[in-house]
């Protein structure tokens, strides 16, 4: 008889939730931020074990500001966004923590209430618009449906006029004609614009863009990012940009949250992240990013190894098997999970290396290569 994995044993010992989602009632909203996420944990019970997709995430986002969430595939970025939208209410998902939006808690909210908010007060631009949009219905019909769900008093004529207006706002040529086209008749960039039009048709206060520039050429990427920035200024929305590419959020984001293994490893302003990064994983992401403002003397240096399994995370710091500086922590990185601490105003880092050591390594070894 084979031994049971410790994580599987732990998952088996945990009591099953009575409902499809674990509820954690909270009395009052923390702080004054428009979006406030506190200790968000999203776990999935699978046949292979407990997947800790998001494990204790905390951050704030104000109106009119943009947060970039970056990390490799499998770090928990998209799961976080779907959790905020309330799209993990399944038998296998276990969600705890708090998600406050405009003073209203969403994790413990009724499913019908979250459904009312979704699309109206919060909206999402999905990663692949070709699969996110229904192939059987025209682009216009799908935008009209998204609008009339939250505006049942609107006539079909008014809703169609709204759809045409939104397609025009996002730069679709001849919107009065293209509104009757199907998704496959749009190019990749136009489908992404149509997805943005659908997300913004109800003027949401929170917009989440999950890899909005994936599979687009660099020219269209720049156009999509400029469009999101312009629409944010027009609507005053809070925006979350999810990406694995730091270059995408270099100028768009006000703050950046770096995720690894379902946790936040660094969170600070975009300016600080590019000028004074403190976590070795952030250094790795920056070192693997090409520069166009000056000639590089060395080859790009990829982050060695592969992202960890979220079922069998390494003991201690999840990044230590890939960290080139783990030997300088005197074994702490292999046995203890680092705490996310504030090392400077609005700069949080989870690393066992002393701050003075991190600054010395960055100045002498990392910065000259970037």
C-alpha positions as CSV (number, residue, x, y, z in Angstrom):
1,X,0.0,0.0,0.0
2,X,1.5,3.3,-1.1
3,X,2.0,6.1,1.3
4,X,-0.4,9.0,1.1
5,X,1.1,12.4,0.1
6,X,1.2,14.7,3.2
7,X,-0.8,17.3,1.3
8,X,-3.4,14.8,0.2
9,X,-3.7,13.7,3.8
10,X,-4.1,17.3,4.9
11,X,-6.7,17.9,2.3
12,X,-8.6,14.7,3.3
13,X,-8.6,15.8,7.0
14,X,-10.0,19.2,6.2
15,X,-13.8,19.3,6.6
16,X,-15.9,19.6,3.5
17,X,-17.7,23.0,3.1
18,X,-21.5,22.8,3.6
19,X,-22.0,25.0,0.6
20,X,-20.2,25.4,-2.7
21,X,-17.9,28.0,-1.2
22,X,-16.5,28.7,2.2
23,X,-17.9,31.9,3.6
24,X,-16.1,34.1,6.0
25,X,-18.4,36.8,7.4
26,X,-16.8,40.2,8.0
27,X,-18.3,43.1,9.8
28,X,-16.8,46.1,8.2
29,X,-14.7,47.1,5.2
30,X,-10.9,47.6,5.8
31,X,-9.7,51.0,4.8
32,X,-11.0,53.3,2.1
33,X,-9.6,51.7,-1.1
34,X,-12.2,51.0,-3.8
35,X,-10.9,47.3,-4.1
36,X,-9.4,45.7,-1.0
37,X,-8.3,42.1,-1.1
38,X,-7.4,40.5,2.3
39,X,-5.8,37.1,2.8
40,X,-7.5,35.7,-0.3
41,X,-7.1,31.9,-0.6
42,X,-8.4,29.8,-3.5
43,X,-7.8,26.1,-3.2
44,X,-9.0,23.3,-5.4
45,X,-9.6,19.7,-4.3
46,X,-8.4,17.4,-7.1
47,X,-7.8,13.7,-7.5
48,X,-4.0,14.4,-7.3
49,X,-4.2,16.6,-4.1
50,X,-5.0,20.0,-2.9
51,X,-4.1,22.8,-5.4
52,X,-3.2,26.0,-3.5
53,X,-3.7,28.2,-6.5
54,X,-3.8,31.4,-4.4
55,X,-2.5,31.3,-0.9
56,X,-2.9,34.5,1.2
57,X,-3.0,37.4,-1.2
58,X,-3.5,40.9,0.0
59,X,-3.6,44.2,-1.9
60,X,-5.5,47.5,-2.4
61,X,-6.6,49.4,-5.5
62,X,-8.0,52.9,-5.8
63,X,-10.3,54.3,-8.4
64,X,-8.5,55.6,-11.5
65,X,-5.4,53.5,-10.7
66,X,-3.9,50.5,-12.4
67,X,-2.4,47.5,-10.8
68,X,-0.3,45.1,-12.8
69,X,-0.1,41.5,-11.6
70,X,2.8,39.7,-13.1
71,X,4.4,36.2,-12.9
72,X,4.9,33.1,-14.9
73,X,2.2,30.8,-16.0
74,X,0.8,28.9,-13.0
75,X,1.6,31.6,-10.4
76,X,-2.1,32.2,-9.7
77,X,-2.7,35.4,-11.6
78,X,-5.8,34.4,-13.6
79,X,-7.2,32.4,-10.6
80,X,-7.0,35.6,-8.6
81,X,-8.9,37.6,-11.2
82,X,-11.6,34.9,-11.5
83,X,-11.9,34.8,-7.7
84,X,-12.5,38.5,-7.6
85,X,-15.2,38.2,-10.2
86,X,-16.9,35.4,-8.2
87,X,-16.4,32.7,-10.9
88,X,-15.0,30.0,-8.6
89,X,-18.3,29.0,-7.0
90,X,-17.9,25.3,-7.7
91,X,-17.9,22.1,-5.6
92,X,-14.2,21.7,-5.9
93,X,-13.2,25.3,-5.2
94,X,-12.6,26.5,-1.6
95,X,-12.4,30.3,-1.3
96,X,-11.7,32.2,1.9
97,X,-10.6,35.7,2.8
98,X,-12.2,39.0,1.9
99,X,-12.7,40.9,-1.3
100,X,-14.2,44.3,-0.7
101,X,-15.4,46.4,-3.6
102,X,-16.7,49.8,-2.9
103,X,-17.6,48.9,0.7
104,X,-19.3,45.6,-0.2
105,X,-17.8,42.2,0.6
106,X,-18.0,39.7,-2.3
107,X,-16.7,36.4,-0.9
108,X,-19.5,36.0,1.5
109,X,-22.1,37.7,-0.7
110,X,-25.1,35.9,-2.2
111,X,-24.4,34.4,-5.6
112,X,-27.3,36.4,-7.1
113,X,-25.8,39.6,-5.8
114,X,-22.4,38.9,-7.2
115,X,-24.0,38.1,-10.6
116,X,-25.7,41.5,-10.5
117,X,-22.4,43.2,-9.9
118,X,-20.6,41.2,-12.5
119,X,-20.7,43.0,-15.9
120,X,-22.3,46.1,-14.3
121,X,-19.8,47.2,-11.6
122,X,-17.0,44.9,-12.4
123,X,-16.0,43.5,-15.8
124,X,-13.3,41.3,-17.3
125,X,-11.4,41.2,-20.6
126,X,-10.6,37.5,-21.1
127,X,-7.4,36.2,-22.4
128,X,-8.6,34.8,-25.7
129,X,-11.6,36.7,-27.2
130,X,-12.1,34.1,-29.9
131,X,-13.0,31.4,-27.4
132,X,-14.6,33.9,-24.9
133,X,-17.1,35.2,-27.5
134,X,-19.8,32.8,-28.7
135,X,-19.3,31.8,-32.4
136,X,-23.0,31.4,-33.1
137,X,-24.0,35.0,-32.3
138,X,-22.9,38.2,-33.9
139,X,-20.6,40.6,-32.0
140,X,-23.4,43.1,-31.8
141,X,-25.9,40.6,-30.3
142,X,-23.4,39.7,-27.6
143,X,-22.8,43.3,-26.6
144,X,-26.5,44.0,-26.7
145,X,-27.2,41.1,-24.4
146,X,-24.5,42.3,-21.9
147,X,-26.1,45.7,-21.9
148,X,-29.8,44.6,-21.6
149,X,-29.1,42.2,-18.8
150,X,-28.3,45.2,-16.6
151,X,-30.7,47.6,-18.4
152,X,-33.9,45.6,-18.9
153,X,-35.8,48.8,-19.6
154,X,-33.7,49.5,-22.7
155,X,-35.3,48.7,-26.1
156,X,-33.5,46.6,-28.6
157,X,-33.0,49.7,-30.8
158,X,-31.5,51.6,-28.0
159,X,-29.3,48.7,-27.0
160,X,-28.1,48.3,-30.6
161,X,-27.3,52.0,-30.8
162,X,-25.3,51.6,-27.6
163,X,-23.4,48.6,-29.1
164,X,-22.5,50.6,-32.2
165,X,-21.4,53.5,-30.1
166,X,-19.1,51.3,-28.0
167,X,-17.6,49.6,-31.1
168,X,-16.9,53.1,-32.4
169,X,-15.3,54.1,-29.1
170,X,-12.8,51.3,-29.2
171,X,-11.8,52.0,-32.8
172,X,-13.7,49.5,-34.9
173,X,-14.1,50.9,-38.4
174,X,-17.6,51.2,-39.8
175,X,-19.2,50.1,-36.5
176,X,-22.8,50.3,-37.8
177,X,-21.9,47.6,-40.3
178,X,-19.4,45.5,-38.4
179,X,-21.9,45.2,-35.5
180,X,-23.6,42.5,-37.5
181,X,-20.4,40.5,-38.1
182,X,-19.5,37.3,-36.3
183,X,-16.3,37.0,-34.2
184,X,-14.5,34.9,-36.8
185,X,-14.9,37.8,-39.2
186,X,-12.8,40.1,-37.0
187,X,-9.0,40.1,-36.8
188,X,-7.3,39.3,-33.6
189,X,-6.9,42.9,-32.6
190,X,-10.5,43.8,-33.6
191,X,-11.8,40.9,-31.5
192,X,-9.9,42.2,-28.5
193,X,-11.3,45.6,-29.1
194,X,-14.8,44.1,-29.3
195,X,-14.2,42.3,-26.0
196,X,-13.2,45.6,-24.4
197,X,-16.4,47.2,-25.8
198,X,-18.5,44.4,-24.3
199,X,-16.7,44.8,-20.9
200,X,-17.2,48.6,-20.8
201,X,-20.7,48.7,-22.2
202,X,-22.1,49.2,-18.6
203,X,-19.4,51.6,-17.5
204,X,-17.9,49.3,-14.8
205,X,-15.9,50.7,-11.9
206,X,-13.5,47.8,-11.9
207,X,-12.0,46.4,-15.1
208,X,-9.8,43.3,-15.1
209,X,-7.7,42.6,-18.2
210,X,-6.3,39.0,-18.3
211,X,-3.4,38.9,-20.8
212,X,-5.1,41.5,-23.1
213,X,-2.2,41.5,-25.6
214,X,-1.6,37.7,-25.9
215,X,-1.0,36.6,-29.5
216,X,-1.1,40.1,-30.9
217,X,1.7,41.8,-32.8
218,X,3.6,44.5,-31.1
219,X,1.8,47.3,-33.0
220,X,-1.6,46.1,-32.0
221,X,-0.4,45.5,-28.5
222,X,0.5,49.1,-28.1
223,X,-2.9,50.2,-29.6
224,X,-4.8,48.0,-27.1
225,X,-2.8,49.3,-24.1
226,X,-3.3,52.9,-25.2
227,X,-7.0,52.1,-25.6
228,X,-7.3,50.7,-22.1
229,X,-5.4,53.8,-20.7
230,X,-7.7,56.2,-22.6
231,X,-10.9,54.5,-21.6
232,X,-9.7,54.3,-18.0
233,X,-9.2,58.1,-18.0
234,X,-12.7,58.5,-19.5
235,X,-14.6,56.2,-17.2
236,X,-12.4,56.6,-14.1
237,X,-12.2,52.8,-13.6
238,X,-9.9,50.9,-11.4
239,X,-7.9,48.5,-13.7
240,X,-6.1,45.3,-13.0
241,X,-3.7,44.2,-15.8
242,X,-2.6,40.5,-15.6
243,X,0.4,39.5,-17.6
244,X,3.7,37.6,-17.6
245,X,5.5,40.4,-19.4
246,X,6.8,43.3,-17.3
247,X,7.2,45.3,-20.5
248,X,3.4,45.4,-20.9
249,X,2.9,47.1,-17.6
250,X,6.0,49.2,-17.6
251,X,4.2,52.5,-18.3
252,X,0.6,51.5,-17.9
253,X,0.6,50.3,-14.2
254,X,0.8,52.6,-11.2
255,X,1.7,49.6,-8.9
256,X,2.9,46.1,-9.6
257,X,2.3,42.9,-7.7
258,X,4.7,40.0,-8.5
259,X,3.2,36.5,-7.8
260,X,5.1,33.2,-7.5
261,X,3.6,29.9,-6.3
262,X,0.3,31.5,-5.5
263,X,1.8,34.1,-3.2
264,X,2.8,37.7,-3.5
265,X,6.6,38.0,-3.4
266,X,6.9,41.7,-4.1
267,X,4.5,44.6,-4.3
268,X,5.4,48.2,-4.9
269,X,5.0,51.1,-7.3
270,X,6.0,50.6,-11.0
271,X,8.8,53.1,-10.6
272,X,10.3,51.3,-7.6
273,X,10.0,47.9,-9.2
274,X,12.1,48.9,-12.2
275,X,14.6,51.0,-10.3
276,X,15.0,49.3,-6.9
277,X,13.6,45.7,-7.1
278,X,14.4,43.6,-4.1
279,X,13.2,40.0,-4.7
280,X,15.5,37.6,-6.7
281,X,12.5,36.4,-8.7
282,X,11.8,40.0,-9.8
283,X,15.4,40.3,-10.8
284,X,15.0,37.2,-12.9
285,X,11.9,38.6,-14.7
286,X,13.7,41.9,-15.4
287,X,16.9,40.1,-16.6
288,X,14.9,38.0,-19.1
289,X,13.2,41.1,-20.6
290,X,14.8,42.7,-23.7
291,X,15.7,46.4,-23.6
292,X,15.2,48.8,-26.6
293,X,16.5,52.0,-25.0
294,X,20.1,50.9,-24.9
295,X,22.4,48.2,-26.3
296,X,22.9,45.2,-24.1
297,X,26.4,43.8,-23.6
298,X,25.3,40.4,-22.3
299,X,22.7,37.8,-23.5
300,X,19.3,37.7,-21.8
301,X,19.4,35.5,-18.7
302,X,16.3,33.3,-18.2
303,X,15.0,32.2,-14.8
304,X,16.5,28.7,-14.4
305,X,14.2,25.8,-13.8
306,X,10.4,25.5,-14.0
307,X,7.6,27.0,-11.9
308,X,6.7,24.7,-8.9
309,X,3.7,22.4,-8.7
310,X,0.9,24.1,-6.7
311,X,0.1,20.6,-5.3
312,X,3.6,19.9,-4.0
313,X,5.2,23.2,-3.3
314,X,8.8,23.2,-2.0
315,X,9.3,23.5,1.7
316,X,10.2,27.0,2.9
317,X,10.4,29.6,0.2
318,X,8.8,28.3,-3.0
319,X,11.4,30.0,-5.1
320,X,14.5,28.7,-3.4
321,X,15.1,25.7,-5.8
322,X,15.6,28.3,-8.6
323,X,17.1,31.1,-6.6
324,X,20.8,31.7,-7.3
325,X,21.2,33.4,-3.9
326,X,19.5,30.8,-1.7
327,X,22.8,29.6,-0.2
328,X,23.2,33.1,1.4
329,X,20.1,32.6,3.6
330,X,21.9,30.0,5.8
331,X,19.2,27.4,5.2
332,X,16.3,29.5,6.1
333,X,14.9,29.5,2.6
334,X,14.7,25.7,2.7
335,X,12.8,25.4,5.9
336,X,10.8,28.6,6.6
337,X,8.2,30.4,4.5
338,X,9.2,34.1,4.2
339,X,6.8,36.7,5.5
340,X,5.7,39.6,3.3
341,X,7.0,42.6,5.1
342,X,7.2,46.3,4.3
343,X,10.8,47.3,3.7
344,X,10.0,50.8,2.6
345,X,6.9,52.9,2.3
346,X,4.5,51.1,0.0
347,X,7.2,48.4,-0.8
348,X,6.5,44.9,0.4
349,X,8.9,42.0,-0.1
350,X,8.9,38.3,1.0
351,X,12.5,37.1,1.1
352,X,14.9,35.6,3.6
353,X,17.8,37.6,2.4
354,X,18.4,40.7,4.6
355,X,17.5,43.9,3.0
356,X,21.1,45.2,3.1
357,X,22.3,42.1,1.4
358,X,19.6,42.4,-1.3
359,X,20.5,46.0,-2.1
360,X,24.2,45.0,-2.3
361,X,23.5,42.1,-4.6
362,X,21.3,44.3,-6.8
363,X,23.8,47.1,-7.0
364,X,26.9,45.0,-7.7
365,X,25.6,41.9,-9.6
366,X,22.1,42.5,-11.0
367,X,21.8,46.2,-12.0
368,X,24.9,46.2,-14.3
369,X,23.3,43.3,-16.4
370,X,19.9,44.9,-16.8
